[in-house]
Amino acid sequence: MDIEQKLQQAVADIIEKLYASKVDAKTIQVNVTRKDQNGDYTVVVFPLLKISKKAPDVTGQEIGQALVDNVDEVASFEVIKGFLNLTLAKAYWANILSDAASNDDYGFRKADDKAPLVMIEYSSPNTNKPLHLGHIRNNLLGYSLSRLIAVNGNRVVKTNIVNDRGIHICKSMLAWLKWGEGCTPKSRNQKGDHLVGDFYVKFDKEYKAELKHIMETDEEIKAIVCETEEKTEEARKAAAEEKSILMKEARQMLVKWENEDPEIRSLWKKMNSWVYEGFDETYHLLGVDFDKIYYESNTYKEGKELVLKGLDEGKFYREEDGSVWADLTNEGLDKKILLRKDGTSVYMTQDIGTAKLRFRDYPIDKMIYVVGNEQNYHFQVLSILLDRIGFKWGKELVHYSYGMVELPEGKMKSREGTVVDADDLVQDMIDTAREMSKEQGKLEGYTIAEAENVFRILALGALKYFILKVDPKKTMTFNPKESIDFNGNTGPFVQYAYARIKSVLRKASEAGYAVPENPVPSVLEDKEIQLLRHIEQFPVVVAEAGKVYSPALVANYAYDLAKEYNQFYHDFSILKEENEQKRGNRLLISQTVAKVIKNALWVLGIEVPERM
């Protein structure tokens, strides 16, 4: 039972004794006291007036005095306009510090073998392009969410589904055949995912040029006229697309691929292998990983089988052109295609097949898909279809929908090659960290290797924190320079607070000052108790963040704790404190704050430097 629950029960017992009336302890409102008032916890008195039949101040005084008399943790109270503010005893805060100091996993709940199994899908890249800034937000959210779910007492499987088939990869393959001249990543001295991505952009460039030529030279298309200029342009473009030789060749390649044409499959395997090597480098750089990777080239057949089985069972229907559809009008949605008229699969079919394989491989209790909000409708449909097919978690699947990442210059477009490449961004961040650290003289005495490692830790900490501190549902603008500032709500600011504490502890050790195992309650001061209030809230924040799937709560908690400690550090002497008991308390508090910061940042996938 935590302190809030204990206070709720104590108030309920007091009400029964004072006013001869029973009340459910869970209905007693106990909140953390507002920062502009004295006290630690506040009992809301107003709902209790019907029972006490007395004025708010009188009711608050009676309950407050009874709490002081009967609850060891309550030292004093103050009643302000129907709110009963309780100040807890120093011994209570000393116990909080002792518990946190002695537990390396403070704030975390471990999972046992019977804990729910949660599968989290994130990343989900296409093999026609390298990872970009949008993928970075996806990967960082998914990886952090996996840790957040785990420290709330669940078993977790981190999974990735690679979109390694479909018209998109056929476009890159066709472009390579036409214009690649047999080049390889080695011959071009280029990462494989970048090379393949360049050919995807090349296809789009040539395709647009072809459409423009058709629209300008084809007399039938030029003769198309609609009621408005805009609709005329749309109709002419659609007609030109139907006559596009490039798109026809790409679609023919997809059909050959699904028919397992050996030449097309060989090219596909070669180009995908280039991409996978590039992806692995980027994942390693970002510090994310997976327990299981699925490939749509394996799952789409499973999906087709389930769709055709559903067709036989009357769950789906076939149109006259041979395509297979799901009618979702009874669920308030529309009709959804599952197989094209040529028998090829769509993304929905692949997701159904992937679900089948995952359910076969793991006893999933909950499935979380980390996918951008542009796919909200897709996952509404997928949930209904999985339930219709018979997956027990289908209706309960979670689409962890997040907003897009934009730059100060605006949106990014993969086809036009205007995305921010993940590898380039991380390298730019490392370069910026190096420049800013040198300017501020924070790495004196480091070897080159040590300094470069700190630059990496700071850069990735800045990137991850800047992205994860934002509510996942919101579209965000990423500003690299702002993210790596050593001041304000940034990763380096929190990391620096940790490094500062480690420096204090090293100097204490050099001076022969040992960090005590337990504090001395009687000499705890108000500012120190303020820090302990923050430490006490860490398990609460972790639990709430896990409940609402929000790493942002943990990120902003870490910033608040670091900011509170920095203020304490400036206002109070630690190593120069002559009172041994006070100095011991401050060293123990400092050590524990560092531990909590490290645990909070660990949830976010952020490393901490021991020195800065």
MARVEX-486827 format. One line per 5 residues: number of its first residue (from 1); for each residue x, y, z of C-alpha. Coordinates in steps of 0.1 Angstrom, whole numbers, plus 2048, in hexadecimal, padded with zeros to 3 digits. Each point is the difference from the previous one (the first is absolute). Layout:
NUM> X,Y,Z | ... $
END
This chain:
1> 800,800,800 | 80F,822,7F6 | 7FC,81F,814 | 7E2,80D,7ED | 7ED,7E0,805 $
6> 80B,800,825 | 7F3,823,804 | 7DF,7F7,7EF | 7FB,7E3,817 | 809,815,81F $
11> 7E8,81B,7F7 | 7E4,7E6,7FA | 807,7F1,822 | 7FF,823,811 | 7DF,809,7EF $
16> 7F1,7E0,80D | 80D,808,823 | 7F7,825,800 | 7E0,800,7ED | 7F3,7DC,803 $
21> 7FE,7FC,7DB | 812,7E8,7E9 | 810,80C,7E0 | 813,7ED,7E5 | 825,809,804 $
26> 804,801,7DB | 7E8,81E,7FD | 815,816,817 | 813,819,7EA | 825,802,809 $
31> 817,813,7E9 | 823,80D,800 | 7FF,823,80F | 802,81D,7E8 | 823,810,7FE $
36> 7F3,822,80C | 7F3,7F2,821 | 811,7F0,81E | 7FE,7DA,805 | 806,7E0,7EE $
41> 7DD,7F1,7FA | 7DE,810,7FF | 7DF,7F0,80B | 7E2,810,7EF | 7E7,807,81C $
46> 7E2,80D,7EC | 7F1,7DD,7F7 | 801,7F7,825 | 7EA,81C,80C | 7E0,7ED,7FA $
51> 80D,7E7,819 | 80F,817,81A | 7E3,819,7FD | 81A,81B,80B | 811,81D,7EF $
56> 81E,7F8,7E9 | 81A,80F,818 | 7F2,7EE,81E | 7FF,7DE,7EE | 823,805,7F3 $
61> 80D,809,823 | 7EF,7E1,810 | 80D,7E8,7E5 | 823,810,800 | 804,7FE,825 $
66> 7F5,7DC,800 | 819,7F8,7E5 | 81D,810,814 | 7F5,7ED,81F | 7FC,7DE,7EF $
71> 816,7FE,7E1 | 826,800,805 | 807,80D,7DE | 7EC,821,805 | 814,81A,813 $
76> 7E9,81F,7FC | 7E3,80E,7ED | 7F1,820,7F3 | 7DC,807,7F4 | 7FB,818,7E3 $
81> 7DC,805,7F4 | 7F5,7DC,801 | 822,7F1,7F7 | 813,7ED,81B | 825,803,7F9 $
86> 815,7E6,812 | 826,802,807 | 810,7DF,803 | 81A,7F7,81B | 825,802,7F8 $
91> 802,7DB,809 | 7E9,7F8,7E3 | 816,812,7E7 | 81F,7F0,80F | 7EF,7DE,7F9 $
96> 7F9,80A,7DC | 824,809,7FB | 80C,7E0,810 | 7EA,7EB,7EA | 80A,812,7E0 $
101> 825,7FF,809 | 800,7DB,807 | 7ED,7F6,7E0 | 812,802,7DF | 7DF,7F9,7EE $
106> 7EE,81B,813 | 7DF,809,7EF | 7FF,7E0,7EC | 7EA,7E1,803 | 80F,7DF,7F4 $
111> 7EC,7E7,7EC | 7FC,7DC,80A | 7FA,7E2,7E9 | 7DB,805,803 | 800,825,7F7 $
116> 7EC,80B,7E1 | 814,7FD,7DF | 7FF,820,7ED | 80D,801,7DC | 80B,822,7F3 $
121> 805,806,7DB | 815,81E,7F5 | 816,80B,7E4 | 7EE,7EF,7E3 | 817,80E,7E5 $
126> 7FD,7FC,7DA | 81D,7F1,7EE | 7FF,81B,7E5 | 810,81C,815 | 816,806,81E $
131> 7F3,809,823 | 7F7,825,804 | 7F5,818,81B | 7DD,7F2,801 | 80E,7DD,805 $
136> 815,80E,81D | 7E2,80B,813 | 7EF,7DE,7F9 | 81E,7EC,80C | 807,816,81F $
141> 7DB,7FF,80A | 7FE,7DA,7FB | 820,7F8,812 | 7F8,817,81D | 7DD,7F2,802 $
146> 80E,7DD,802 | 814,809,81E | 7E4,814,810 | 7E8,7E2,7FC | 81B,7E8,80E $
151> 807,815,820 | 7DB,800,807 | 801,7DA,805 | 7F9,7F2,7DD | 813,7E8,7EA $
156> 809,811,7E0 | 809,7F4,7DD | 80E,81B,7E9 | 7F8,7F9,7DC | 805,810,7DD $
161> 7ED,7F9,7E0 | 815,809,7E1 | 7ED,80A,7E1 | 817,7EE,7E9 | 7E7,7FA,7E3 $
166> 7E7,813,7EC | 7FF,81A,7E5 | 818,817,813 | 81E,7E8,7FF | 7F7,7F8,7DC $
171> 805,824,7F7 | 823,800,80F | 808,7DF,7EF | 7F4,80C,7DE | 813,821,803 $
176> 820,7ED,809 | 7FC,7E9,7E1 | 7FA,81E,7E9 | 819,819,80D | 816,7EE,81A $
181> 81B,7F3,7E8 | 806,7E3,819 | 80B,816,81C | 803,7F4,824 | 804,810,822 $
186> 825,7F7,7FF | 805,80E,7DD | 7EF,821,80A | 80F,801,823 | 7DD,805,80D $
191> 7EA,7EF,81B | 7E9,7E7,7EF | 7DF,80F,80D | 80B,822,7F2 | 809,7F1,7DE $
196> 7DE,7EF,7FD | 7EE,81F,80C | 812,815,7E5 | 7F1,7E9,7E5 | 7DD,804,810 $
201> 804,825,7FC | 80D,7FB,7DC | 7E1,7EC,7F7 | 7E9,81B,80D | 813,81B,7EC $
206> 7FF,7EC,7E0 | 7DB,7F6,806 | 7F6,825,804 | 813,809,7E1 | 7EE,7E5,7ED $
211> 7DE,80B,80C | 808,824,7F6 | 80A,7F4,7DD | 7E0,7EB,7FC | 7EA,81C,80C $
216> 810,819,7E8 | 801,7E9,7E1 | 7E3,7E8,802 | 7E3,80F,7ED | 7E5,7EA,811 $
221> 80C,80C,822 | 802,824,7F5 | 7DC,7FE,7F4 | 7F3,7F7,823 | 7EC,81D,80E $
226> 7ED,801,822 | 7EA,819,811 | 81E,811,811 | 825,805,7F8 | 80A,7ED,81F $
231> 7EB,7E2,7F7 | 80C,801,7DC | 824,7FE,80C | 7F8,7E3,818 | 7EE,7ED,7E4 $
236> 81C,805,7E7 | 81A,7F5,81A | 7EC,7E0,808 | 7FE,7F9,7DB | 825,805,7FB $
241> 807,7E9,81D | 7ED,7E5,7EF | 816,804,7E1 | 821,802,814 | 819,7E6,7F4 $
246> 815,803,81F | 7E3,7F9,818 | 7F5,7E3,7EA | 822,7F1,801 | 802,804,826 $
251> 7DE,7EF,804 | 80A,7E4,7E9 | 81F,7FC,815 | 7EB,7FC,820 | 7EB,7E5,7EF $
256> 81F,7EE,7F6 | 80D,803,823 | 7E1,7F1,80F | 802,7E4,7E6 | 824,7FA,80D $
261> 812,809,7DF | 824,7F5,808 | 810,81E,7EF | 7EB,819,812 | 803,7EE,821 $
266> 826,7FF,7FD | 801,826,7F9 | 7E8,806,81D | 815,7EC,819 | 820,812,7F5 $
271> 7F2,823,804 | 7EF,7F8,820 | 820,7F2,80F | 810,822,7F9 | 7E4,811,812 $
276> 801,7E9,81F | 825,806,805 | 7F9,826,7FF | 7E2,7FC,818 | 815,7EC,819 $
281> 81A,81C,802 | 7E5,81A,806 | 7EF,7EC,81B | 821,7FA,811 | 807,826,7FF $
286> 7DE,808,80F | 804,7E5,81B | 7E0,7EE,7F8 | 7FB,7DA,7F9 | 7E5,7E6,7FB $
291> 7F9,7DD,80E | 7EF,7F4,7E0 | 800,80E,7DC | 7E4,7F6,7E8 | 801,806,7DA $
296> 7E2,807,7EB | 80E,7E9,7E5 | 7F8,7E4,819 | 7E0,80D,80F | 7EC,80A,7E1 $
301> 7FA,7DC,7F6 | 7F3,7F8,823 | 7E9,81E,7FC | 7F3,7F4,7DE | 7F8,7DE,80E $
306> 7EC,810,81D | 7EE,817,7E8 | 7F7,7E4,7E8 | 7F4,7EB,81E | 7EB,81D,80C $
311> 7F2,803,7DC | 7F6,7DB,801 | 7F0,805,822 | 7EC,81F,7F4 | 813,819,815 $
316> 80C,812,7E1 | 7F3,802,7DC | 80E,801,7DC | 7F8,81B,7E7 | 7FA,7F9,7DB $
321> 824,809,7F7 | 80D,7E5,817 | 80B,817,81D | 7F8,7F6,824 | 7F0,819,818 $
326> 7F4,803,824 | 7DF,812,806 | 803,815,81F | 7E1,815,7FC | 7EF,7F0,81E $
331> 81E,80C,815 | 7FB,824,7F3 | 81D,7FE,7E8 | 801,7F9,7DA | 80C,7E3,7EB $
336> 824,7F6,800 | 813,7EE,7E5 | 815,7E2,80C | 80C,7F1,7DF | 803,812,7DF $
341> 7F1,7F3,7E0 | 821,7F2,7F5 | 802,7ED,821 | 81C,815,810 | 7FE,80A,824 $
346> 7FB,822,810 | 80E,80C,821 | 7E2,7F5,813 | 804,7DC,7F4 | 824,800,80A $
351> 7F7,80D,823 | 7E7,7E4,804 | 81A,7E7,7F6 | 81A,80F,818 | 7E7,7FE,81C $
356> 7FB,7DB,7F9 | 825,7F9,802 | 805,815,820 | 7E3,7EF,811 | 80F,7DE,7F6 $
361> 822,80A,80E | 7F6,811,820 | 7E2,7FE,819 | 7F8,825,7FC | 7EA,811,81A $
366> 802,822,7F0 | 80D,80D,7DF | 80C,824,7FC | 807,80E,7DD | 816,81F,800 $
371> 7F5,811,7E0 | 7FA,824,7F6 | 7DE,810,802 | 7FC,800,7DA | 7F8,7DB,805 $
376> 7E4,804,819 | 7E5,7F3,7E9 | 816,7E3,7F5 | 802,7F3,824 | 7DA,805,806 $
381> 7FB,7E9,7E3 | 81B,7E7,80A | 7F2,7FD,823 | 7DD,7F7,7F2 | 80F,7E7,7E7 $
386> 816,7EF,819 | 7E3,7FC,818 | 7EA,7F3,7E3 | 81B,7E6,7F7 | 802,7F5,824 $
391> 81F,80F,811 | 7F6,805,824 | 814,820,804 | 7F3,80F,7DF | 7E7,818,80F $
396> 818,809,81C | 81E,809,7EA | 80F,821,808 | 80A,818,7E3 | 81A,816,811 $
401> 7F8,81D,7E9 | 81A,81C,800 | 803,821,7ED | 818,807,7E4 | 822,810,804 $
406> 806,820,7EC | 81D,817,7FC | 800,826,803 | 7FF,7FF,7DA | 7E1,7EA,7FF $
411> 7F6,7DD,7F7 | 816,7E5,7F0 | 7F9,7EB,7E1 | 811,7DF,7F9 | 7F9,7FE,7DB $
416> 80F,822,7FA | 81F,7F9,815 | 7F9,81C,818 | 801,7EC,81F | 819,804,81C $
421> 815,7E1,800 | 804,7EF,822 | 825,7F9,7FC | 807,824,7F5 | 7EC,80F,81C $
426> 811,7EC,81B | 822,809,7F2 | 7F7,825,7FF | 7F4,7FD,824 | 822,7F1,80A $
431> 812,81B,7EE | 7EB,81A,812 | 806,7F0,822 | 825,801,7F9 | 800,825,7F7 $
436> 7EB,80A,81D | 814,7EC,819 | 820,80F,7F4 | 7F2,823,802 | 7F6,7FA,824 $
441> 81F,7EE,80A | 7EE,7E3,80F | 817,7E4,7F6 | 823,80A,80C | 816,7E3,808 $
446> 7EE,7E7,7EA | 811,7EA,7E7 | 7F4,803,7DC | 7ED,7DF,803 | 7F0,80A,821 $
451> 7F5,821,7F2 | 7F1,7F1,7E1 | 7EC,7E8,815 | 7F2,81D,814 | 7F8,813,7E0 $
456> 7EC,7E1,7F5 | 7EE,7FD,821 | 7F7,825,801 | 7F5,800,7DC | 7EA,7E2,803 $
461> 7F3,80C,822 | 7F7,821,7F0 | 7EE,7F0,7E3 | 7ED,7E6,814 | 7F6,818,81C $
466> 7F4,81B,7E8 | 7EA,7E7,7EE | 7F4,7ED,81F | 7F8,81E,816 | 7E3,809,7E8 $
471> 7DE,7F0,804 | 800,7E4,7E6 | 7DF,80A,7F2 | 80C,822,7F5 | 811,80A,7E0 $
476> 822,80E,809 | 81A,816,7F0 | 824,7F4,805 | 81B,81A,805 | 822,7F0,803 $
481> 812,81F,80E | 7E5,805,81A | 800,7DB,80A | 825,800,80A | 800,81F,815 $
486> 80F,7FB,823 | 7E5,816,80F | 7DB,7FC,801 | 7EB,7E1,7FC | 819,7EB,7EC $
491> 812,7DF,803 | 822,80F,806 | 7F3,815,81C | 7F3,7E0,812 | 820,7ED,7F7 $
496> 815,81C,80E | 7EE,7FF,821 | 808,7DB,803 | 825,807,7F7 | 802,81C,819 $
501> 7F4,7E9,81C | 819,7E5,7F6 | 81B,81B,802 | 7F4,80A,823 | 801,7DB,80B $
506> 823,7FB,7F2 | 80D,81F,812 | 7EF,7F4,820 | 812,7DF,7FD | 821,811,7FA $
511> 7FA,815,820 | 7F9,7E0,814 | 7DA,807,804 | 7EC,7E0,7FE | 7DC,800,7F4 $
516> 7EB,7F3,81D | 7E7,7E3,7FB | 7E4,813,812 | 7F9,824,807 | 7FC,812,821 $
521> 7DB,80C,800 | 804,81B,81A | 818,816,7EB | 7EC,7FD,7DF | 7F9,823,7F3 $
526> 7E2,80D,7EC | 813,802,7DF | 80D,7DD,804 | 7DC,7F4,808 | 7F5,811,7E0 $
531> 819,7EA,7ED | 7F3,7E1,812 | 7DC,809,7F5 | 80D,7FE,7DC | 811,7DE,808 $
536> 7E0,7F3,810 | 7EC,808,7E1 | 816,7EC,7E8 | 7EE,7DF,803 | 7DF,813,7FD $
541> 80C,810,7E0 | 80C,7E0,7F1 | 7E0,7EE,808 | 7EB,81C,7F1 | 816,802,7E1 $
546> 7FC,7DB,7FB | 7DA,803,804 | 7FD,81B,7E5 | 81E,7F5,7EB | 812,821,803 $
551> 826,801,803 | 7FB,826,800 | 7F5,7FE,824 | 821,7EF,80A | 815,819,7EB $
556> 7F0,81E,810 | 803,7F1,822 | 825,7FC,7FB | 804,824,7F6 | 7EC,80C,81F $
561> 816,7EB,817 | 820,80C,7EF | 7F5,824,803 | 7F6,7FC,824 | 822,7F0,808 $
566> 813,81C,7EE | 7EE,81A,815 | 809,7EC,820 | 824,7FD,7F4 | 803,826,7FC $
571> 7EE,808,821 | 811,7E7,817 | 823,7F6,807 | 806,7DA,7FE | 826,7F9,804 $
576> 806,81F,814 | 7E4,7F9,818 | 811,7FD,823 | 7E4,7ED,810 | 807,7DC,7F9 $
581> 7DC,7F4,802 | 7F4,81B,7E9 | 81C,7F9,7E8 | 7F8,7DB,800 | 7DB,807,7F9 $
586> 809,816,7E2 | 818,7E6,7F2 | 7E6,7E5,803 | 7E6,816,7F1 | 817,809,7E3 $
591> 809,7DC,7FA | 7DB,7F6,800 | 7F7,81C,7E8 | 81A,7F5,7E8 | 7F2,7DC,802 $
596> 7DD,80C,7F9 | 80B,816,7E3 | 813,7E2,7F1 | 7E2,7EA,804 | 7E9,81A,7F0 $
601> 817,805,7E3 | 805,7DA,7FC | 7DA,7FD,7FA | 805,819,7E3 | 81E,7EC,7F2 $
606> 818,81D,80A | 823,7FA,80D | 810,816,81B | 824,80B,800 | 814,7FB,820 $
611> 814,81F,7F9 | 7FA,820,7ED $
END
